[in-house]
């Protein structure tokens, strides 16, 4: 019984970690207009501010959609 509860808690933790990428400052509230998106190139790390107005567009850039019955992996 406890083992199943632990597995469920771990899967929730992975989901939270997976979607942490939505905010660059995850420990405090952050305005949507100040969310930063970054990518890596062969030259190093480049970051820029998101200019997307729609939350659904922003989320599709950050986190892939969840697959039913599949726990998201940790990045």
CORCORPE-V541343 format. One line per field, one symbol per residue. psi: psi as a letter, one per 40 degrees, with the letter a starting at -180 (. if undefined). burial: 1 if it has 9 or more other C-alpha atoms within 8 Angstrom, else 0. Layout:
BEGIN
psi->???
burial->???
END
This chain:
BEGIN
psi->ddddddddddddddddddededhdgeeiihideehiiiiiideahhiihhehdhddddddddhiiihhehhiih.
burial->000000000010011011001110000000000011100000000000010000001111011000000011000
END
